[in-house]
């Protein structure tokens, strides 16, 4: 280990060693980079509002054509899965509740 020494006030050498920073700084940097990558890949959620402007829920895409819906308190309400032009809806227990079929491609671009 590197260090240096010089004579102290009484003539005895004082040995000084550099402070060892260990893996903590490297771990912190790795965690920050990891979180940045996860945030960059995270798809945005859609928030729904009532006529008074109060948030009433959110829809969070899974990225595979599925979306999970939550109420304003964060409780899961259910999911939807889109395959082709058909979207199937399920309650929070995974039971089918309905479906909708589009006659063709949507008129607005997908994300």
N, CA, C and O atoms as CSV, one atom per row, in Angstrom:
chain,resi,resn,atom,element,x,y,z
A,1,UNK,N,N,0.844,-1.171,0.000
A,1,UNK,CA,C,0.000,0.000,0.000
A,1,UNK,C,C,0.892,1.239,0.000
A,1,UNK,O,O,1.901,1.293,0.704
A,2,UNK,N,N,0.509,2.220,-0.793
A,2,UNK,CA,C,1.303,3.432,-0.889
A,2,UNK,C,C,1.085,4.299,0.341
A,2,UNK,O,O,0.035,4.227,0.978
A,3,UNK,N,N,2.056,5.100,0.667
A,3,UNK,CA,C,1.949,6.028,1.779
A,3,UNK,C,C,3.160,6.931,1.791
A,3,UNK,O,O,4.047,6.814,0.946
A,4,UNK,N,N,3.189,7.809,2.729
A,4,UNK,CA,C,4.349,8.679,2.860
A,4,UNK,C,C,4.577,8.939,4.344
A,4,UNK,O,O,3.694,8.708,5.170
A,5,UNK,N,N,5.748,9.413,4.666
A,5,UNK,CA,C,6.031,9.722,6.063
A,5,UNK,C,C,6.912,10.961,6.114
A,5,UNK,O,O,7.608,11.284,5.152
A,6,UNK,N,N,6.873,11.635,7.230
A,6,UNK,CA,C,7.735,12.788,7.477
A,6,UNK,C,C,7.943,12.893,8.972
A,6,UNK,O,O,7.180,12.321,9.750
A,7,UNK,N,N,8.950,13.605,9.373
A,7,UNK,CA,C,9.216,13.686,10.811
A,7,UNK,C,C,8.133,14.494,11.521
A,7,UNK,O,O,7.746,15.576,11.081
A,8,UNK,N,N,7.656,13.935,12.634
A,8,UNK,CA,C,6.661,14.626,13.441
A,8,UNK,C,C,7.316,15.631,14.373
A,8,UNK,O,O,8.529,15.824,14.296
A,9,UNK,N,N,6.557,16.277,15.249
A,9,UNK,CA,C,7.092,17.306,16.133
A,9,UNK,C,C,8.180,16.783,17.076
A,9,UNK,O,O,9.088,17.534,17.432
A,10,UNK,N,N,8.109,15.531,17.481
A,10,UNK,CA,C,9.116,14.995,18.401
A,10,UNK,C,C,10.236,14.272,17.660
A,10,UNK,O,O,11.102,13.658,18.283
A,11,UNK,N,N,10.218,14.344,16.334
A,11,UNK,CA,C,11.267,13.704,15.549
A,11,UNK,C,C,10.922,12.299,15.106
A,11,UNK,O,O,11.615,11.745,14.253
A,12,UNK,N,N,9.861,11.695,15.663
A,12,UNK,CA,C,9.467,10.354,15.229
A,12,UNK,C,C,8.656,10.477,13.938
A,12,UNK,O,O,7.861,11.404,13.786
A,13,UNK,N,N,8.858,9.552,13.021
A,13,UNK,CA,C,8.150,9.679,11.746
A,13,UNK,C,C,6.644,9.460,11.896
A,13,UNK,O,O,6.194,8.608,12.661
A,14,UNK,N,N,5.902,10.233,11.164
A,14,UNK,CA,C,4.448,10.074,11.091
A,14,UNK,C,C,4.154,9.431,9.742
A,14,UNK,O,O,4.537,9.951,8.694
A,15,UNK,N,N,3.481,8.315,9.783
A,15,UNK,CA,C,3.171,7.596,8.549
A,15,UNK,C,C,1.725,7.885,8.170
A,15,UNK,O,O,0.814,7.740,8.985
A,16,UNK,N,N,1.532,8.288,6.943
A,16,UNK,CA,C,0.207,8.617,6.442
A,16,UNK,C,C,-0.116,7.667,5.293
A,16,UNK,O,O,0.691,7.488,4.381
A,17,UNK,N,N,-1.290,7.067,5.342
A,17,UNK,CA,C,-1.728,6.174,4.272
A,17,UNK,C,C,-2.943,6.795,3.590
A,17,UNK,O,O,-3.764,7.446,4.235
A,18,UNK,N,N,-3.044,6.592,2.308
A,18,UNK,CA,C,-4.201,7.149,1.614
A,18,UNK,C,C,-5.486,6.478,2.094
A,18,UNK,O,O,-5.481,5.308,2.476
A,19,UNK,N,N,-6.566,7.219,2.071
A,19,UNK,CA,C,-7.867,6.691,2.467
A,19,UNK,C,C,-8.334,5.710,1.391
A,19,UNK,O,O,-8.327,6.019,0.200
A,20,UNK,N,N,-8.732,4.540,1.836
A,20,UNK,CA,C,-9.215,3.540,0.884
A,20,UNK,C,C,-10.710,3.725,0.689
A,20,UNK,O,O,-11.475,3.700,1.653
A,21,UNK,N,N,-11.120,3.909,-0.543
A,21,UNK,CA,C,-12.521,4.190,-0.845
A,21,UNK,C,C,-13.329,2.923,-1.122
A,21,UNK,O,O,-14.551,3.006,-1.246
A,22,UNK,N,N,-12.715,1.795,-1.221
A,22,UNK,CA,C,-13.422,0.529,-1.386
A,22,UNK,C,C,-14.404,0.532,-2.546
A,22,UNK,O,O,-14.390,1.434,-3.382
A,23,UNK,N,N,-15.248,-0.477,-2.588
A,23,UNK,CA,C,-16.177,-0.614,-3.699
A,23,UNK,C,C,-17.418,0.268,-3.582
A,23,UNK,O,O,-18.246,0.266,-4.493
A,24,UNK,N,N,-17.574,1.018,-2.498
A,24,UNK,CA,C,-18.817,1.763,-2.298
A,24,UNK,C,C,-19.074,2.782,-3.400
A,24,UNK,O,O,-20.214,2.911,-3.847
A,25,UNK,N,N,-18.065,3.503,-3.851
A,25,UNK,CA,C,-18.263,4.477,-4.919
A,25,UNK,C,C,-18.597,3.769,-6.227
A,25,UNK,O,O,-19.473,4.216,-6.967
A,26,UNK,N,N,-17.915,2.678,-6.514
A,26,UNK,CA,C,-18.190,1.928,-7.737
A,26,UNK,C,C,-19.605,1.346,-7.703
A,26,UNK,O,O,-20.301,1.350,-8.718
A,27,UNK,N,N,-20.026,0.852,-6.552
A,27,UNK,CA,C,-21.371,0.290,-6.423
A,27,UNK,C,C,-22.409,1.392,-6.626
A,27,UNK,O,O,-23.402,1.182,-7.321
A,28,UNK,N,N,-22.192,2.552,-6.033
A,28,UNK,CA,C,-23.119,3.666,-6.185
A,28,UNK,C,C,-23.252,4.076,-7.651
A,28,UNK,O,O,-24.362,4.307,-8.132
A,29,UNK,N,N,-22.149,4.167,-8.350
A,29,UNK,CA,C,-22.186,4.536,-9.768
A,29,UNK,C,C,-22.935,3.487,-10.576
A,29,UNK,O,O,-23.733,3.831,-11.449
A,30,UNK,N,N,-22.687,2.209,-10.293
A,30,UNK,CA,C,-23.374,1.128,-11.010
A,30,UNK,C,C,-24.878,1.173,-10.764
A,30,UNK,O,O,-25.661,0.962,-11.690
A,31,UNK,N,N,-25.287,1.443,-9.538
A,31,UNK,CA,C,-26.719,1.522,-9.213
A,31,UNK,C,C,-27.368,2.692,-9.949
A,31,UNK,O,O,-28.464,2.548,-10.491
A,32,UNK,N,N,-26.710,3.837,-9.974
A,32,UNK,CA,C,-27.261,5.005,-10.658
A,32,UNK,C,C,-27.416,4.731,-12.154
A,32,UNK,O,O,-28.440,5.069,-12.747
A,33,UNK,N,N,-26.406,4.122,-12.755
A,33,UNK,CA,C,-26.497,3.789,-14.181
A,33,UNK,C,C,-27.611,2.773,-14.429
A,33,UNK,O,O,-28.366,2.899,-15.393
A,34,UNK,N,N,-27.712,1.772,-13.564
A,34,UNK,CA,C,-28.769,0.769,-13.698
A,34,UNK,C,C,-30.153,1.380,-13.611
A,34,UNK,O,O,-31.035,1.040,-14.400
A,35,UNK,N,N,-30.350,2.280,-12.658
A,35,UNK,CA,C,-31.650,2.944,-12.529
A,35,UNK,C,C,-31.954,3.810,-13.745
A,35,UNK,O,O,-33.100,3.876,-14.189
A,36,UNK,N,N,-30.948,4.464,-14.277
A,36,UNK,CA,C,-31.155,5.294,-15.469
A,36,UNK,C,C,-31.584,4.433,-16.655
A,36,UNK,O,O,-32.450,4.839,-17.431
A,37,UNK,N,N,-30.991,3.257,-16.802
A,37,UNK,CA,C,-31.358,2.367,-17.904
A,37,UNK,C,C,-32.778,1.868,-17.734
A,37,UNK,O,O,-33.543,1.834,-18.698
A,38,UNK,N,N,-33.144,1.479,-16.517
A,38,UNK,CA,C,-34.503,0.994,-16.254
A,38,UNK,C,C,-35.510,2.094,-16.539
A,38,UNK,O,O,-36.544,1.833,-17.153
A,39,UNK,N,N,-35.230,3.317,-16.107
A,39,UNK,CA,C,-36.145,4.426,-16.348
A,39,UNK,C,C,-36.268,4.722,-17.840
A,39,UNK,O,O,-37.352,5.065,-18.312
A,40,UNK,N,N,-35.179,4.595,-18.581
A,40,UNK,CA,C,-35.227,4.862,-20.014
A,40,UNK,C,C,-36.086,3.834,-20.733
A,40,UNK,O,O,-36.742,4.160,-21.722
A,41,UNK,N,N,-36.091,2.583,-20.241
A,41,UNK,CA,C,-36.870,1.530,-20.881
A,41,UNK,C,C,-38.319,1.505,-20.413
A,41,UNK,O,O,-39.171,0.920,-21.083
A,42,UNK,N,N,-38.612,2.122,-19.287
A,42,UNK,CA,C,-39.963,2.084,-18.741
A,42,UNK,C,C,-40.917,2.832,-19.667
A,42,UNK,O,O,-40.632,3.952,-20.090
A,43,UNK,N,N,-42.036,2.213,-19.975
A,43,UNK,CA,C,-43.011,2.872,-20.825
A,43,UNK,C,C,-43.843,3.817,-19.978
A,43,UNK,O,O,-44.087,3.538,-18.804
A,44,UNK,N,N,-44.283,4.928,-20.549
A,44,UNK,CA,C,-45.057,5.891,-19.776
A,44,UNK,C,C,-46.446,5.348,-19.465
A,44,UNK,O,O,-47.038,4.615,-20.258
A,45,UNK,N,N,-46.946,5.719,-18.306
A,45,UNK,CA,C,-48.302,5.332,-17.965
A,45,UNK,C,C,-49.250,6.445,-18.382
A,45,UNK,O,O,-48.847,7.603,-18.490
A,46,UNK,N,N,-50.509,6.093,-18.616
A,46,UNK,CA,C,-51.535,7.076,-18.961
A,46,UNK,C,C,-52.373,7.325,-17.727
A,46,UNK,O,O,-52.854,6.385,-17.095
A,47,UNK,N,N,-52.549,8.585,-17.383
A,47,UNK,CA,C,-53.353,8.951,-16.215
A,47,UNK,C,C,-54.705,9.461,-16.704
A,47,UNK,O,O,-54.777,10.220,-17.670
A,48,UNK,N,N,-55.782,9.037,-16.027
A,48,UNK,CA,C,-57.139,9.447,-16.380
A,48,UNK,C,C,-57.650,10.442,-15.339
A,48,UNK,O,O,-57.391,10.290,-14.145
A,49,UNK,N,N,-58.383,11.467,-15.805
A,49,UNK,CA,C,-58.908,12.519,-14.930
A,49,UNK,C,C,-60.412,12.649,-15.113
A,49,UNK,O,O,-60.943,12.383,-16.191
A,50,UNK,N,N,-61.104,13.068,-14.028
A,50,UNK,CA,C,-62.535,13.339,-14.154
A,50,UNK,C,C,-62.733,14.780,-14.615
A,50,UNK,O,O,-61.759,15.489,-14.868
A,51,UNK,N,N,-63.987,15.218,-14.724
A,51,UNK,CA,C,-64.278,16.554,-15.250
A,51,UNK,C,C,-63.780,17.674,-14.337
A,51,UNK,O,O,-63.633,18.811,-14.787
A,52,UNK,N,N,-63.517,17.373,-13.068
A,52,UNK,CA,C,-62.977,18.377,-12.145
A,52,UNK,C,C,-61.447,18.393,-12.137
A,52,UNK,O,O,-60.839,19.172,-11.403
A,53,UNK,N,N,-60.830,17.544,-12.944
A,53,UNK,CA,C,-59.380,17.504,-13.025
A,53,UNK,C,C,-58.716,16.600,-12.007
A,53,UNK,O,O,-57.490,16.598,-11.900
A,54,UNK,N,N,-59.490,15.831,-11.257
A,54,UNK,CA,C,-58.938,14.906,-10.260
A,54,UNK,C,C,-58.569,13.591,-10.922
A,54,UNK,O,O,-59.330,13.055,-11.726
A,55,UNK,N,N,-57.393,13.074,-10.578
A,55,UNK,CA,C,-56.941,11.799,-11.128
A,55,UNK,C,C,-57.838,10.675,-10.623
A,55,UNK,O,O,-58.085,10.562,-9.423
A,56,UNK,N,N,-58.323,9.845,-11.542
A,56,UNK,CA,C,-59.196,8.738,-11.159
A,56,UNK,C,C,-58.570,7.374,-11.441
A,56,UNK,O,O,-59.138,6.348,-11.068
A,57,UNK,N,N,-57.401,7.350,-12.096
A,57,UNK,CA,C,-56.753,6.075,-12.347
A,57,UNK,C,C,-55.646,6.184,-13.372
A,57,UNK,O,O,-55.392,7.249,-13.935
A,58,UNK,N,N,-54.985,5.043,-13.604
A,58,UNK,CA,C,-53.890,4.978,-14.560
A,58,UNK,C,C,-53.965,3.687,-15.361
A,58,UNK,O,O,-54.590,2.709,-14.949
A,59,UNK,N,N,-53.317,3.710,-16.506
A,59,UNK,CA,C,-53.153,2.519,-17.339
A,59,UNK,C,C,-51.668,2.388,-17.617
A,59,UNK,O,O,-51.030,3.323,-18.101
A,60,UNK,N,N,-51.119,1.213,-17.305
A,60,UNK,CA,C,-49.690,0.984,-17.470
A,60,UNK,C,C,-49.454,-0.153,-18.456
A,60,UNK,O,O,-49.834,-1.292,-18.184
A,61,UNK,N,N,-48.828,0.140,-19.604
A,61,UNK,CA,C,-48.576,-0.923,-20.591
A,61,UNK,C,C,-47.461,-1.855,-20.143
A,61,UNK,O,O,-46.495,-1.435,-19.506
A,62,UNK,N,N,-47.613,-3.127,-20.489
A,62,UNK,CA,C,-46.584,-4.122,-20.226
A,62,UNK,C,C,-45.568,-4.179,-21.354
A,62,UNK,O,O,-44.455,-4.661,-21.146
A,63,UNK,N,N,-45.918,-3.701,-22.541
A,63,UNK,CA,C,-45.010,-3.756,-23.677
A,63,UNK,C,C,-45.270,-4.938,-24.591
A,63,UNK,O,O,-44.673,-5.020,-25.664
A,64,UNK,N,N,-46.140,-5.854,-24.201
A,64,UNK,CA,C,-46.435,-7.015,-25.045
A,64,UNK,C,C,-47.881,-6.986,-25.538
A,64,UNK,O,O,-48.446,-8.028,-25.870
A,65,UNK,N,N,-48.474,-5.801,-25.586
A,65,UNK,CA,C,-49.865,-5.674,-26.004
A,65,UNK,C,C,-50.837,-5.709,-24.857
A,65,UNK,O,O,-52.044,-5.598,-25.072
A,66,UNK,N,N,-50.345,-5.864,-23.632
A,66,UNK,CA,C,-51.199,-5.894,-22.455
A,66,UNK,C,C,-51.093,-4.583,-21.681
A,66,UNK,O,O,-50.057,-3.918,-21.682
A,67,UNK,N,N,-52.195,-4.233,-21.022
A,67,UNK,CA,C,-52.241,-3.021,-20.205
A,67,UNK,C,C,-52.906,-3.373,-18.883
A,67,UNK,O,O,-53.911,-4.084,-18.861
A,68,UNK,N,N,-52.345,-2.876,-17.774
A,68,UNK,CA,C,-52.971,-3.055,-16.458
A,68,UNK,C,C,-53.557,-1.718,-16.038
A,68,UNK,O,O,-52.930,-0.673,-16.213
A,69,UNK,N,N,-54.766,-1.756,-15.480
A,69,UNK,CA,C,-55.493,-0.558,-15.068
A,69,UNK,C,C,-55.560,-0.486,-13.545
A,69,UNK,O,O,-55.787,-1.495,-12.878
A,70,UNK,N,N,-55.361,0.714,-13.003
A,70,UNK,CA,C,-55.381,0.950,-11.558
A,70,UNK,C,C,-56.331,2.089,-11.236
A,70,UNK,O,O,-56.499,3.012,-12.032
A,71,UNK,N,N,-56.962,2.020,-10.044
A,71,UNK,CA,C,-57.783,3.142,-9.610
A,71,UNK,C,C,-56.887,4.218,-8.999
A,71,UNK,O,O,-55.665,4.071,-8.992
A,72,UNK,N,N,-57.478,5.294,-8.489
A,72,UNK,CA,C,-56.703,6.428,-7.968
A,72,UNK,C,C,-55.848,6.051,-6.765
A,72,UNK,O,O,-54.839,6.706,-6.502
A,73,UNK,N,N,-56.232,5.005,-6.024
A,73,UNK,CA,C,-55.453,4.572,-4.855
A,73,UNK,C,C,-54.400,3.530,-5.191
A,73,UNK,O,O,-53.662,3.085,-4.312
A,74,UNK,N,N,-54.325,3.135,-6.466
A,74,UNK,CA,C,-53.314,2.171,-6.879
A,74,UNK,C,C,-53.777,0.732,-6.878
A,74,UNK,O,O,-52.979,-0.172,-7.125
A,75,UNK,N,N,-55.067,0.497,-6.600
A,75,UNK,CA,C,-55.599,-0.868,-6.606
A,75,UNK,C,C,-55.811,-1.324,-8.051
A,75,UNK,O,O,-56.362,-0.585,-8.867
A,76,UNK,N,N,-55.370,-2.542,-8.358
A,76,UNK,CA,C,-55.515,-3.073,-9.709
A,76,UNK,C,C,-56.982,-3.339,-10.014
A,76,UNK,O,O,-57.675,-4.003,-9.243
A,77,UNK,N,N,-57.452,-2.817,-11.150
A,77,UNK,CA,C,-58.838,-3.017,-11.568
A,77,UNK,C,C,-58.959,-4.144,-12.581
A,77,UNK,O,O,-60.004,-4.789,-12.673
A,78,UNK,N,N,-57.894,-4.383,-13.343
A,78,UNK,CA,C,-57.934,-5.421,-14.357
A,78,UNK,C,C,-56.902,-5.170,-15.436
A,78,UNK,O,O,-56.047,-4.293,-15.314
A,79,UNK,N,N,-57.002,-5.959,-16.495
A,79,UNK,CA,C,-56.048,-5.857,-17.591
A,79,UNK,C,C,-56.779,-5.937,-18.928
A,79,UNK,O,O,-57.946,-6.321,-19.004
A,80,UNK,N,N,-56.060,-5.564,-19.967
A,80,UNK,CA,C,-56.546,-5.794,-21.326
A,80,UNK,C,C,-55.374,-6.322,-22.144
A,80,UNK,O,O,-54.220,-5.971,-21.898
A,81,UNK,N,N,-55.684,-7.163,-23.114
A,81,UNK,CA,C,-54.673,-7.736,-23.998
A,81,UNK,C,C,-55.145,-7.573,-25.428
A,81,UNK,O,O,-56.257,-7.972,-25.774
A,82,UNK,N,N,-54.296,-6.986,-26.255
A,82,UNK,CA,C,-54.650,-6.777,-27.660
A,82,UNK,C,C,-53.845,-7.720,-28.538
A,82,UNK,O,O,-52.618,-7.779,-28.465
A,83,UNK,N,N,-54.573,-8.457,-29.370
A,83,UNK,CA,C,-53.966,-9.341,-30.353
A,83,UNK,C,C,-54.642,-9.046,-31.682
A,83,UNK,O,O,-55.854,-9.208,-31.825
A,84,UNK,N,N,-53.845,-8.610,-32.654
A,84,UNK,CA,C,-54.437,-8.226,-33.933
A,84,UNK,C,C,-55.349,-7.028,-33.743
A,84,UNK,O,O,-54.919,-5.989,-33.243
A,85,UNK,N,N,-56.615,-7.170,-34.141
A,85,UNK,CA,C,-57.572,-6.072,-33.991
A,85,UNK,C,C,-58.557,-6.316,-32.847
A,85,UNK,O,O,-59.557,-5.607,-32.730
A,86,UNK,N,N,-58.283,-7.310,-32.005
A,86,UNK,CA,C,-59.184,-7.630,-30.899
A,86,UNK,C,C,-58.523,-7.346,-29.558
A,86,UNK,O,O,-57.394,-7.766,-29.307
A,87,UNK,N,N,-59.242,-6.626,-28.699
A,87,UNK,CA,C,-58.788,-6.365,-27.339
A,87,UNK,C,C,-59.710,-7.101,-26.379
A,87,UNK,O,O,-60.929,-6.934,-26.427
A,88,UNK,N,N,-59.125,-7.918,-25.507
A,88,UNK,CA,C,-59.893,-8.654,-24.508
A,88,UNK,C,C,-59.638,-8.026,-23.149
A,88,UNK,O,O,-58.510,-7.650,-22.831
A,89,UNK,N,N,-60.698,-7.912,-22.343
A,89,UNK,CA,C,-60.622,-7.289,-21.029
A,89,UNK,C,C,-60.830,-8.341,-19.941
A,89,UNK,O,O,-61.644,-9.254,-20.083
A,90,UNK,N,N,-60.069,-8.189,-18.846
A,90,UNK,CA,C,-60.118,-9.137,-17.728
A,90,UNK,C,C,-60.224,-8.352,-16.426
A,90,UNK,O,O,-59.685,-7.250,-16.317
A,91,UNK,N,N,-60.925,-8.923,-15.430
A,91,UNK,CA,C,-61.002,-8.260,-14.129
A,91,UNK,C,C,-59.701,-8.495,-13.356
A,91,UNK,O,O,-58.777,-9.131,-13.862
A,92,UNK,N,N,-59.640,-7.975,-12.130
A,92,UNK,CA,C,-58.394,-8.079,-11.356
A,92,UNK,C,C,-58.042,-9.517,-11.009
A,92,UNK,O,O,-56.888,-9.804,-10.690
A,93,UNK,N,N,-59.006,-10.425,-11.062
A,93,UNK,CA,C,-58.736,-11.837,-10.804
A,93,UNK,C,C,-58.353,-12.616,-12.051
A,93,UNK,O,O,-58.092,-13.816,-11.973
A,94,UNK,N,N,-58.315,-11.947,-13.206
A,94,UNK,CA,C,-57.940,-12.612,-14.446
A,94,UNK,C,C,-59.100,-13.228,-15.206
A,94,UNK,O,O,-58.890,-13.906,-16.212
A,95,UNK,N,N,-60.348,-12.998,-14.730
A,95,UNK,CA,C,-61.518,-13.557,-15.408
A,95,UNK,C,C,-61.937,-12.657,-16.569
A,95,UNK,O,O,-61.948,-11.436,-16.413
A,96,UNK,N,N,-62.280,-13.220,-17.724
A,96,UNK,CA,C,-62.676,-12.404,-18.878
A,96,UNK,C,C,-63.951,-11.623,-18.582
A,96,UNK,O,O,-64.891,-12.151,-17.989
A,97,UNK,N,N,-63.971,-10.358,-19.003
A,97,UNK,CA,C,-65.153,-9.515,-18.792
A,97,UNK,C,C,-65.730,-8.992,-20.098
A,97,UNK,O,O,-66.866,-8.517,-20.110
A,98,UNK,N,N,-64.990,-9.064,-21.197
A,98,UNK,CA,C,-65.505,-8.596,-22.483
A,98,UNK,C,C,-64.403,-8.443,-23.496
A,98,UNK,O,O,-63.229,-8.690,-23.220
A,99,UNK,N,N,-64.811,-8.026,-24.681
A,99,UNK,CA,C,-63.828,-7.809,-25.743
A,99,UNK,C,C,-64.346,-6.747,-26.698
A,99,UNK,O,O,-65.539,-6.442,-26.725
A,100,UNK,N,N,-63.439,-6.195,-27.474
A,100,UNK,CA,C,-63.787,-5.220,-28.506
A,100,UNK,C,C,-62.936,-5.530,-29.729
A,100,UNK,O,O,-61.754,-5.853,-29.615
A,101,UNK,N,N,-63.563,-5.427,-30.914
A,101,UNK,CA,C,-62.857,-5.699,-32.161
A,101,UNK,C,C,-62.924,-4.474,-33.049
A,101,UNK,O,O,-63.987,-3.886,-33.246
A,102,UNK,N,N,-61.788,-4.105,-33.575
A,102,UNK,CA,C,-61.702,-2.964,-34.480
A,102,UNK,C,C,-61.863,-3.478,-35.907
A,102,UNK,O,O,-61.331,-4.535,-36.243
A,103,UNK,N,N,-62.600,-2.735,-36.762
A,103,UNK,CA,C,-62.771,-3.198,-38.137
A,103,UNK,C,C,-61.500,-3.077,-38.980
A,103,UNK,O,O,-61.415,-3.659,-40.061
A,104,UNK,N,N,-60.531,-2.337,-38.499
A,104,UNK,CA,C,-59.291,-2.166,-39.243
A,104,UNK,C,C,-58.267,-1.475,-38.375
A,104,UNK,O,O,-58.457,-1.373,-37.163
A,105,UNK,N,N,-57.180,-0.994,-38.965
A,105,UNK,CA,C,-56.160,-0.309,-38.174
A,105,UNK,C,C,-56.718,0.966,-37.549
A,105,UNK,O,O,-57.636,1.590,-38.081
A,106,UNK,N,N,-56.149,1.332,-36.423
A,106,UNK,CA,C,-56.579,2.547,-35.751
A,106,UNK,C,C,-56.205,3.765,-36.579
A,106,UNK,O,O,-55.223,3.749,-37.322
A,107,UNK,N,N,-56.999,4.822,-36.444
A,107,UNK,CA,C,-56.790,6.021,-37.241
A,107,UNK,C,C,-55.629,6.870,-36.750
A,107,UNK,O,O,-55.199,7.783,-37.455
A,108,UNK,N,N,-55.109,6.589,-35.551
A,108,UNK,CA,C,-53.998,7.367,-35.014
A,108,UNK,C,C,-52.804,6.461,-34.818
A,108,UNK,O,O,-52.964,5.259,-34.603
A,109,UNK,N,N,-51.595,7.028,-34.891
A,109,UNK,CA,C,-50.386,6.186,-34.792
A,109,UNK,C,C,-50.206,5.591,-33.423
A,109,UNK,O,O,-50.560,6.204,-32.416
A,110,UNK,N,N,-49.649,4.383,-33.383
A,110,UNK,CA,C,-49.343,3.719,-32.121
A,110,UNK,C,C,-48.009,4.185,-31.636
A,110,UNK,O,O,-47.189,4.639,-32.435
A,111,UNK,N,N,-47.757,4.090,-30.349
A,111,UNK,CA,C,-46.482,4.467,-29.736
A,111,UNK,C,C,-45.469,3.384,-29.910
A,111,UNK,O,O,-44.332,3.524,-29.457
